[in-house]
Amino acid sequence: MTMSLNCSTRRRLQKLHQTSSVWEGDRRPLSTHKQNLEAHGECILWVDGSQGVVRAMDVVAAESGPEAVVRTLLRAMEHPNSPAKPARPQKIVVSDRELQFFLRGVLQELEIVIDYVPQLPLIEELYRGFQDGGDEHTPDLPPQFAEPLRKKALEIWQAAPWKFLEEHQIIAIEINQSDVGTLYASVMGMLGMEYGILLYRSQESLRRFRASVLSDEEESPELLEEAFLKQDCLFLTFERTTDEEDEDIDIIDLADLPIAQIQPSFGNIHPLEGLRAVLYDEEATAVFLALEALARFIRSKRRRLSAETFPALSERYRIALPIKDQNRKTIQIDVTVNTMPELATELEEMAGFGDEAEFTDVEELSSLGALRDDLIPEESFLSLGVVSWDMVEHLRASVTHLTQSEEMSSSGDGLPVILIQTSRPKAKNLIETIQATGGIKGIGFNPGTDIFGGDRYDLGILQTENGELFLFGEFLDDDPVHIAARKKWDERCKKTKGYCGLIIARGLMGASRGQPQLRDMMALFEARSLSPQDLGIGTLQLMPQFE
């Protein structure tokens, strides 16, 4: 049975001015080109053939029935796209017999002729335009550079320069090709948050961005985003390849993944262009030369680059491009690579790392490694709280216990503690891992920010006795619950003369989840309370993943 319009709708449409126009209507599958929003949907079009304008267009699911065509048609009559005005056509033509019969039944009493024609010339022309637009899609990389750049990027990934190079230890790569003079490479990844290579086109851009980031405590996230987009650089970043089966799996550190799950991405940032995840021919040439030169430099100088002091090194390479000249001969370019210890010192001083008055122990801080996030078991329950002094004495006598100092004051309502509750096997492994490092030296909180999302974080950090730093929690700094917990934490640490503790408990899935009893607690590690100045790693930036 064919549906029909209700009486009030019919009367409303009958009041519309009826023109002598002939409208074309159709629905067709969308192209599967990458840039389409609905690759598997269908597009419904209603076009005024007399005026040559699209009165209405909708994208619908392929499974939707002919009612969707009617909905778009009614909109074309009552609320058409500009510059068309509300009207009722004299005639409608379609190229589908079933749709013709359906419309005849629905549009009864509207005095509209519904005809079938095998071809719809105006709609055909529009769809050809859609197809041509899809064919002109610009690839992310020039075809001749796509595979060479990908291989070179994965070679950089395997070399892992972030294991021994910090972001401020800049390497100059002199190319002098395609309007590119020298690129200044900054290696991201030592903190285990974002891996990649930034290739700045000038030292000025590098200095300007780092100055903006280092002053972020006084700037809004919007200003930080603006500073990010004002960089002048080419980039290579790494992200995780995902599929439908593991989209919800959250692995923070890409370094834990096999290389088959690592996907390189390339792009450009410029103050007048913003962020562009596409490289054109000249840019791809420069990036290929820079990555090839950097890869060779890392291989040959790895030991010296890993030294405590950033050395002055220089090397020259002759590099063959993966393209040929007009005579079909391989193009070879001379590239010079230099480290920049003086610039590294300047950038280090900008961050305040050279100011001994800023930190409690500069010698110890200079030996700190990367911030790691592989200590605390996944899905652990985490909380900030306090245990009474009686409970502390019980724990000292009955569980694995490592004390920090006898200078701790037993005033206040108890010992401020971080509670990590997990399964018994994972708790046992965690305790053994901490014992192997010599225990917990300090517990602190450090600021972090997402310059694109605009969120600011309070990052919980553990420092082990061997100097390593481990992330144990990420808290939004505007969360009222965390704000209250941090306030009490700071007050209690003052009363204990700067001491706190880490409790590891079992019973994650049991009735005691979140409220472990004494029998569930397996270890107490006493430690110093650390300020951001004590940690000395500055505000950590959560960098975006480019697509």
BATORMAR-29151 format. One record per residue (C-alpha): x, y, z. Coordinates in steps of 0.001 Angstrom, whole numbers. Layout:
N
+---------+---------+---------+
!       X !       Y !       Z !
+---------+---------+---------+
!       X !       Y !       Z !
...
+---------+---------+---------+
***
This chain:
547
+---------+---------+---------+
!       X !       Y !       Z !
+---------+---------+---------+
!       0 !       0 !       0 !
!    1403 !    3386 !   -1070 !
!    1654 !    5978 !    1670 !
!     131 !    9412 !    1138 !
!     641 !   12851 !    2591 !
!   -1619 !   13887 !    5435 !
!   -4351 !   16396 !    4666 !
!   -2721 !   19404 !    6350 !
!     567 !   18886 !    4476 !
!   -1287 !   18493 !    1204 !
!   -3218 !   21745 !    1752 !
!       0 !   23569 !    2668 !
!    1740 !   22397 !    -521 !
!   -1278 !   23280 !   -2667 !
!    -927 !   26892 !   -1518 !
!    2592 !   27115 !   -2981 !
!    2975 !   28946 !   -6276 !
!    3165 !   26425 !   -9113 !
!    5795 !   27212 !  -11735 !
!    6114 !   25820 !  -15250 !
!    9499 !   24283 !  -14341 !
!   10469 !   20665 !  -14856 !
!   12427 !   19180 !  -11947 !
!   14828 !   16243 !  -12132 !
!   15102 !   13897 !   -9166 !
!   17354 !   10927 !   -8447 !
!   19338 !    9033 !   -5815 !
!   22744 !    7532 !   -6520 !
!   25602 !    5898 !   -4590 !
!   28305 !    8256 !   -3440 !
!   31792 !    7929 !   -4842 !
!   34180 !    5956 !   -2651 !
!   36832 !    8662 !   -2827 !
!   38624 !    9346 !     443 !
!   37361 !   12883 !     886 !
!   33656 !   11993 !     830 !
!   31942 !   12119 !    4183 !
!   29696 !    9124 !    3581 !
!   31604 !    6665 !    1425 !
!   28835 !    4026 !    1581 !
!   25758 !    6263 !    1488 !
!   23571 !    7613 !   -1287 !
!   22961 !   11148 !   -2466 !
!   19432 !   12429 !   -3227 !
!   19221 !   15388 !   -5601 !
!   16302 !   17553 !   -6728 !
!   17267 !   19980 !   -9497 !
!   15248 !   22660 !  -11263 !
!   16034 !   21966 !  -14914 !
!   14678 !   25330 !  -16089 !
!   16762 !   27451 !  -13748 !
!   19707 !   25043 !  -13505 !
!   19855 !   25123 !   -9679 !
!   19981 !   22418 !   -7019 !
!   16887 !   22992 !   -4888 !
!   17704 !   20301 !   -2293 !
!   20291 !   17611 !   -1656 !
!   20602 !   14984 !    1094 !
!   22986 !   12155 !    1945 !
!   21190 !    9094 !    3294 !
!   21982 !    5509 !    4146 !
!   21815 !    3140 !    1200 !
!   19212 !    1075 !    3068 !
!   16735 !    3967 !    3389 !
!   13496 !    3617 !    1462 !
!   11852 !    5851 !   -1161 !
!   10338 !    7941 !    1636 !
!   13742 !    9652 !    1924 !
!   13361 !   10909 !   -1664 !
!    9981 !   12400 !    -784 !
!   11366 !   14140 !    2311 !
!   14046 !   15816 !     192 !
!   11442 !   16743 !   -2429 !
!    9199 !   18441 !     133 !
!   12180 !   20426 !    1348 !
!   12942 !   21392 !   -2258 !
!    9407 !   22772 !   -2483 !
!    9070 !   24553 !     859 !
!   12641 !   25341 !    1909 !
!   14856 !   25253 !   -1189 !
!   18517 !   26192 !   -1317 !
!   19225 !   29829 !   -2134 !
!   18567 !   31524 !   -4555 !
!   15519 !   29375 !   -5319 !
!   12177 !   30337 !   -3762 !
!    9394 !   28097 !   -2405 !
!    7353 !   26672 !   -5295 !
!    5570 !   23630 !   -6679 !
!    6775 !   22258 !  -10037 !
!    4486 !   21527 !  -12911 !
!    6374 !   18383 !  -13810 !
!    8863 !   15964 !  -12255 !
!   11010 !   13496 !  -14190 !
!   12846 !   10499 !  -12731 !
!   14890 !    7679 !  -14243 !
!   13555 !    4910 !  -11991 !
!   10198 !    3258 !  -12737 !
!    9530 !    2183 !   -9170 !
!   10254 !    5688 !   -7905 !
!    7895 !    7097 !  -10569 !
!    4999 !    4942 !   -9392 !
!    5768 !    5664 !   -5731 !
!    5751 !    9431 !   -6302 !
!    2505 !    9276 !   -8281 !
!     803 !    7699 !   -5304 !
!    2297 !   10090 !   -2735 !
!    1785 !   13352 !   -4665 !
!   -1862 !   12867 !   -5573 !
!   -3980 !   16062 !   -5675 !
!    -890 !   18289 !   -6028 !
!   -1384 !   18591 !   -9811 !
!    2205 !   17524 !  -10551 !
!    2952 !   15340 !  -13563 !
!    5350 !   12488 !  -12747 !
!    7156 !   11094 !  -15814 !
!    9876 !    8568 !  -16486 !
!   12883 !    9388 !  -18682 !
!   15902 !    7130 !  -19226 !
!   18423 !    9979 !  -18858 !
!   18577 !   12999 !  -16523 !
!   21051 !   15339 !  -18262 !
!   21430 !   17943 !  -15517 !
!   21913 !   15391 !  -12745 !
!   24298 !   13408 !  -14971 !
!   26406 !   16536 !  -15384 !
!   26425 !   17196 !  -11643 !
!   27579 !   13664 !  -10844 !
!   30322 !   13866 !  -13457 !
!   31508 !   16996 !  -11655 !
!   31521 !   15100 !   -8349 !
!   33562 !   12315 !   -9944 !
!   36039 !   14724 !  -11527 !
!   36499 !   16456 !   -8182 !
!   37265 !   13088 !   -6584 !
!   39772 !   12233 !   -9266 !
!   41664 !   15454 !   -8502 !
!   42272 !   14498 !   -4885 !
!   45816 !   15379 !   -3847 !
!   47685 !   12415 !   -2309 !
!   49379 !   12845 !    1052 !
!   52764 !   12249 !    -620 !
!   53923 !   12506 !   -4242 !
!   53699 !    8969 !   -5742 !
!   57432 !    8752 !   -6489 !
!   58280 !    9580 !   -2854 !
!   55518 !    7682 !   -1003 !
!   57277 !    4345 !    -505 !
!   60857 !    5740 !    -160 !
!   59720 !    8166 !    2532 !
!   57812 !    5475 !    4383 !
!   60866 !    3170 !    4378 !
!   63120 !    6006 !    5511 !
!   60697 !    6926 !    8316 !
!   60627 !    3343 !    9612 !
!   64429 !    3304 !    9479 !
!   64382 !    6359 !   11755 !
!   61887 !    4583 !   14021 !
!   64172 !    1585 !   14402 !
!   67175 !    3833 !   15071 !
!   65142 !    5529 !   17875 !
!   67225 !    8733 !   18180 !
!   64950 !    9891 !   21045 !
!   66683 !    7371 !   23278 !
!   69769 !    9602 !   23399 !
!   68786 !   12960 !   21877 !
!   66599 !   15505 !   23647 !
!   64368 !   18031 !   21870 !
!   66746 !   20938 !   22501 !
!   69739 !   19080 !   21016 !
!   69348 !   20424 !   17502 !
!   71003 !   18942 !   14406 !
!   71447 !   21204 !   11362 !
!   70962 !   19579 !    7936 !
!   72257 !   21755 !    5099 !
!   70450 !   20851 !    1865 !
!   70516 !   23939 !    -409 !
!   67908 !   22547 !   -2801 !
!   64456 !   23724 !   -3963 !
!   64584 !   26983 !   -2008 !
!   65461 !   25038 !    1162 !
!   68753 !   26043 !    2736 !
!   69245 !   24442 !    6155 !
!   66695 !   22442 !    8150 !
!   67065 !   22263 !   11932 !
!   66021 !   18853 !   13247 !
!   64486 !   18519 !   16712 !
!   63884 !   14937 !   17888 !
!   60688 !   14267 !   19858 !
!   60176 !   11192 !   21998 !
!   62480 !   11154 !   25029 !
!   59461 !   11627 !   27339 !
!   57603 !    8791 !   25637 !
!   54608 !   10978 !   24745 !
!   55008 !   11784 !   21043 !
!   57619 !   10440 !   18648 !
!   58836 !   12253 !   15558 !
!   61194 !   14706 !   13879 !
!   60471 !   18415 !   13471 !
!   62463 !   20015 !   10648 !
!   62429 !   23762 !   11259 !
!   63171 !   26041 !    8319 !
!   64830 !   28624 !   10573 !
!   66372 !   28940 !   14012 !
!   64078 !   31896 !   14674 !
!   60953 !   29757 !   14324 !
!   62432 !   27127 !   16629 !
!   63364 !   29678 !   19295 !
!   60004 !   31446 !   19051 !
!   57969 !   28278 !   19539 !
!   60051 !   26989 !   22439 !
!   59773 !   30377 !   24158 !
!   55984 !   30256 !   23740 !
!   55745 !   26723 !   25128 !
!   57999 !   27468 !   28086 !
!   55788 !   30406 !   29072 !
!   52592 !   28350 !   28842 !
!   51835 !   28659 !   32539 !
!   50822 !   32245 !   31863 !
!   49064 !   31611 !   28531 !
!   45705 !   30148 !   27574 !
!   45396 !   26921 !   25541 !
!   44155 !   29050 !   22642 !
!   47399 !   31045 !   22639 !
!   49434 !   27841 !   22810 !
!   47552 !   26446 !   19818 !
!   48217 !   29672 !   17961 !
!   51922 !   29387 !   18813 !
!   51948 !   25815 !   17537 !
!   50413 !   26831 !   14209 !
!   52925 !   29680 !   13842 !
!   55822 !   27248 !   13557 !
!   57606 !   27065 !   10229 !
!   58608 !   23450 !    9813 !
!   58175 !   20149 !    8037 !
!   57425 !   17163 !   10228 !
!   57492 !   13411 !   10552 !
!   55407 !   11890 !   13339 !
!   54580 !    8321 !   14253 !
!   51225 !    6923 !   15278 !
!   49664 !    3550 !   15785 !
!   47924 !    1771 !   12942 !
!   44407 !     813 !   14044 !
!   41738 !   -1512 !   12794 !
!   38175 !   -2184 !   13809 !
!   39200 !   -4886 !   16278 !
!   41539 !   -2819 !   18438 !
!   40321 !     794 !   18115 !
!   39453 !     928 !   21810 !
!   42825 !    -343 !   23044 !
!   44785 !    2501 !   24609 !
!   48561 !    2037 !   24510 !
!   50223 !    5281 !   25494 !
!   53810 !    4473 !   24552 !
!   54247 !    3521 !   20893 !
!   57692 !    2157 !   21697 !
!   55996 !    -927 !   23182 !
!   54448 !   -1850 !   19817 !
!   55931 !   -3980 !   17017 !
!   57060 !   -2033 !   13967 !
!   54184 !   -3515 !   11933 !
!   51803 !   -1362 !   14010 !
!   53732 !    1888 !   13495 !
!   52449 !    4326 !   10885 !
!   54555 !    7352 !    9822 !
!   52807 !   10621 !    8916 !
!   54269 !   13644 !    7156 !
!   53218 !   17248 !    6846 !
!   53945 !   20939 !    6950 !
!   53262 !   23745 !    9434 !
!   53501 !   27375 !    8372 !
!   52192 !   30596 !    9969 !
!   50145 !   31429 !    6857 !
!   49021 !   27880 !    6042 !
!   48567 !   26317 !    9428 !
!   48864 !   22538 !    9617 !
!   48789 !   20570 !    6350 !
!   49144 !   16767 !    6322 !
!   50304 !   16791 !    2692 !
!   53788 !   17143 !    1194 !
!   54275 !   18430 !   -2333 !
!   57204 !   17506 !   -4585 !
!   59768 !   20038 !   -3363 !
!   58837 !   19458 !     284 !
!   59030 !   15676 !    -131 !
!   62477 !   16072 !   -1708 !
!   63718 !   18118 !    1253 !
!   62265 !   15707 !    3824 !
!   63748 !   12670 !    2074 !
!   67209 !   14259 !    1967 !
!   66959 !   15326 !    5612 !
!   65823 !   11906 !    6871 !
!   68405 !   10017 !    4825 !
!   71198 !   12293 !    6070 !
!   69921 !   12089 !    9658 !
!   69687 !    8283 !    9513 !
!   73281 !    7981 !    8280 !
!   74493 !   10471 !   10871 !
!   72804 !    8587 !   13699 !
!   74242 !    5261 !   12568 !
!   77808 !    6525 !   12383 !
!   77778 !    8864 !   15419 !
!   75437 !    7046 !   17794 !
!   78015 !    6391 !   20504 !
!   79293 !    9984 !   20532 !
!   75752 !   11409 !   20397 !
!   74896 !    9324 !   23456 !
!   77574 !   11061 !   25524 !
!   76545 !   13128 !   28525 !
!   77662 !   16336 !   26771 !
!   76199 !   17129 !   23348 !
!   79287 !   17019 !   21094 !
!   80301 !   19161 !   18125 !
!   80146 !   16812 !   15125 !
!   79994 !   17295 !   11365 !
!   79631 !   14972 !    8385 !
!   78957 !   15296 !    4647 !
!   76933 !   12801 !    2577 !
!   76131 !   12359 !   -1096 !
!   72520 !   11206 !   -1323 !
!   70689 !    9752 !   -4333 !
!   67076 !   10828 !   -4766 !
!   64423 !    8234 !   -5733 !
!   63769 !   10215 !   -8951 !
!   65702 !   10769 !  -12172 !
!   66517 !   13877 !  -14179 !
!   65444 !   14639 !  -17760 !
!   68189 !   12367 !  -19071 !
!   66921 !    9539 !  -16837 !
!   69995 !    9745 !  -14653 !
!   69892 !    9423 !  -10865 !
!   69940 !   12793 !   -9099 !
!   72536 !   13031 !   -6331 !
!   72695 !   15812 !   -3752 !
!   75446 !   16744 !   -1271 !
!   74078 !   17226 !    2250 !
!   76032 !   18432 !    5296 !
!   75012 !   17514 !    8854 !
!   76210 !   19396 !   11944 !
!   75326 !   19231 !   15601 !
!   74644 !   22588 !   17281 !
!   75909 !   22416 !   20885 !
!   75791 !   26199 !   21369 !
!   72151 !   26369 !   20289 !
!   71378 !   23367 !   22507 !
!   72886 !   25208 !   25481 !
!   70872 !   28312 !   24642 !
!   67606 !   26348 !   24449 !
!   68463 !   24498 !   27641 !
!   68985 !   27805 !   29424 !
!   65651 !   29059 !   28068 !
!   64023 !   26113 !   29849 !
!   65838 !   27022 !   33062 !
!   67816 !   23794 !   33248 !
!   71037 !   25755 !   33755 !
!   69804 !   27660 !   36805 !
!   71054 !   25822 !   39864 !
!   68847 !   27855 !   42186 !
!   65710 !   26488 !   40530 !
!   66251 !   22874 !   41546 !
!   67117 !   21054 !   44707 !
!   69721 !   18771 !   43146 !
!   70873 !   19693 !   39656 !
!   73406 !   16853 !   39347 !
!   70770 !   14238 !   40050 !
!   68205 !   15898 !   37790 !
!   70592 !   16043 !   34828 !
!   70882 !   12256 !   34927 !
!   67140 !   11601 !   34806 !
!   65943 !    9417 !   31938 !
!   62679 !    9539 !   30030 !
!   59315 !    9746 !   31746 !
!   57954 !    6210 !   31510 !
!   54426 !    4893 !   31896 !
!   55092 !    1146 !   32069 !
!   55321 !     711 !   35838 !
!   51700 !     799 !   36988 !
!   49580 !   -2130 !   35701 !
!   46740 !   -1231 !   33348 !
!   43239 !    -917 !   34859 !
!   44655 !    -405 !   38360 !
!   42559 !    1502 !   40888 !
!   44312 !    4708 !   41926 !
!   43541 !    7161 !   44694 !
!   45104 !    9896 !   46838 !
!   44412 !    9560 !   50526 !
!   45794 !    9129 !   54023 !
!   46403 !    6236 !   56423 !
!   46466 !    6690 !   60161 !
!   49743 !    6478 !   62044 !
!   48518 !    3285 !   63742 !
!   47954 !    1749 !   60316 !
!   51428 !    2885 !   59247 !
!   52946 !    1043 !   62203 !
!   50976 !   -2119 !   61340 !
!   52136 !   -1946 !   57736 !
!   55757 !   -1380 !   58714 !
!   55614 !   -4548 !   60775 !
!   53569 !   -6802 !   58492 !
!   54160 !   -6038 !   54786 !
!   57008 !   -5312 !   52401 !
!   58307 !   -1990 !   53610 !
!   61037 !     416 !   52591 !
!   61478 !    3579 !   54626 !
!   62875 !    6847 !   53336 !
!   64093 !    8625 !   56440 !
!   63703 !    8850 !   60184 !
!   63124 !   12623 !   59842 !
!   59436 !   12092 !   59121 !
!   57093 !   13855 !   61524 !
!   54129 !   11862 !   62846 !
!   51932 !   14905 !   63246 !
!   48626 !   15444 !   61507 !
!   45951 !   12828 !   60838 !
!   48266 !   10356 !   59149 !
!   50652 !    9630 !   56282 !
!   49545 !   10967 !   52860 !
!   49650 !    8051 !   50422 !
!   49089 !    7085 !   46829 !
!   47118 !    3830 !   46687 !
!   47641 !    1479 !   43750 !
!   45207 !   -1446 !   43849 !
!   45539 !   -4226 !   41300 !
!   45389 !   -8025 !   41105 !
!   47608 !  -10062 !   43421 !
!   50013 !  -11306 !   40683 !
!   50399 !   -7818 !   39215 !
!   50858 !   -6303 !   42671 !
!   53613 !   -8837 !   43397 !
!   55379 !   -8027 !   40114 !
!   55052 !   -4293 !   40776 !
!   56607 !   -4648 !   44225 !
!   59508 !   -6678 !   42854 !
!   60116 !   -4119 !   40108 !
!   60232 !   -1247 !   42602 !
!   62522 !   -3198 !   44913 !
!   64875 !   -3821 !   41993 !
!   65228 !     -48 !   41501 !
!   66067 !     442 !   45178 !
!   62650 !    1722 !   46221 !
!   60662 !    4929 !   45787 !
!   62720 !    8086 !   46214 !
!   59964 !   10615 !   45697 !
!   56328 !   11189 !   44726 !
!   55226 !   14393 !   43053 !
!   52892 !   16143 !   40666 !
!   53899 !   18007 !   37525 !
!   51858 !   20216 !   35167 !
!   50956 !   18986 !   31683 !
!   48882 !   20505 !   28912 !
!   47102 !   19490 !   25722 !
!   47683 !   22476 !   23443 !
!   44919 !   21470 !   21031 !
!   42298 !   20059 !   23358 !
!   42832 !   22932 !   25778 !
!   42959 !   20649 !   28833 !
!   45541 !   21061 !   31570 !
!   46665 !   18118 !   33636 !
!   48202 !   17360 !   36998 !
!   50523 !   14431 !   36248 !
!   51364 !   12069 !   39089 !
!   55015 !   10993 !   38945 !
!   57066 !    8468 !   40914 !
!   60855 !    8791 !   41119 !
!   62682 !    5572 !   41937 !
!   66014 !    5413 !   43739 !
!   67869 !    4748 !   40489 !
!   66668 !    8111 !   39138 !
!   63927 !    6912 !   36769 !
!   60618 !    8762 !   36496 !
!   57309 !    6914 !   36116 !
!   53870 !    8320 !   35356 !
!   51244 !    6916 !   37705 !
!   48239 !    9111 !   36956 !
!   46785 !   11909 !   34802 !
!   44300 !   14224 !   36520 !
!   42442 !   17166 !   34998 !
!   43578 !   20170 !   36992 !
!   40041 !   21637 !   37034 !
!   38457 !   18461 !   38447 !
!   36982 !   19568 !   41808 !
!   37500 !   16107 !   43340 !
!   41183 !   16091 !   42423 !
!   41618 !   19727 !   43464 !
!   40320 !   18884 !   46932 !
!   42466 !   15745 !   47157 !
!   45607 !   17657 !   46068 !
!   44950 !   20407 !   48608 !
!   44721 !   17863 !   51420 !
!   47795 !   16051 !   50035 !
!   49909 !   19220 !   50145 !
!   48692 !   20138 !   53639 !
!   49448 !   16674 !   55000 !
!   52908 !   16577 !   53378 !
!   53770 !   19838 !   55163 !
!   52836 !   18305 !   58486 !
!   55031 !   15236 !   57833 !
!   57993 !   17479 !   56897 !
!   57687 !   16539 !   53227 !
!   57148 !   12801 !   53482 !
!   54489 !   10572 !   51934 !
!   54010 !    6980 !   50845 !
!   52965 !    4531 !   48162 !
!   50739 !    1609 !   49132 !
!   50320 !   -1362 !   46818 !
!   47249 !   -3483 !   47448 !
!   45486 !   -6502 !   45960 !
!   41751 !   -7082 !   45527 !
!   41025 !   -5094 !   42368 !
!   37939 !   -7129 !   41418 !
!   36722 !   -8042 !   44876 !
!   34422 !   -6426 !   47406 !
!   37329 !   -4345 !   48734 !
!   37905 !   -2546 !   45404 !
!   38641 !    1085 !   46250 !
!   38595 !     353 !   49978 !
!   41341 !   -2214 !   50663 !
!   41597 !   -3597 !   54159 !
!   44836 !   -4175 !   56031 !
!   44912 !   -7800 !   54805 !
!   44798 !   -6538 !   51183 !
!   47821 !   -4233 !   51517 !
!   51017 !   -5857 !   50300 !
!   53656 !   -3092 !   50436 !
!   54389 !     374 !   51790 !
!   57116 !    2508 !   50260 !
!   57861 !    5727 !   52119 !
!   59217 !    8609 !   50058 !
!   59827 !   12330 !   49795 !
!   57149 !   14643 !   48456 !
!   58472 !   16293 !   45265 !
!   57470 !   19659 !   43822 !
!   57545 !   20429 !   40058 !
!   60795 !   22295 !   40723 !
!   62255 !   19189 !   42342 !
!   61311 !   17109 !   39299 !
!   62748 !   19769 !   36998 !
!   61140 !   18560 !   33774 !
!   58967 !   21605 !   33047 !
!   55403 !   21601 !   31792 !
!   54903 !   18542 !   29606 !
!   53183 !   19075 !   26262 !
!   50731 !   16568 !   24831 !
!   51464 !   16956 !   21090 !
!   48824 !   16236 !   18402 !
!   48796 !   13253 !   15967 !
!   48691 !   14343 !   12488 !
!   46566 !   12676 !    9956 !
+---------+---------+---------+
***
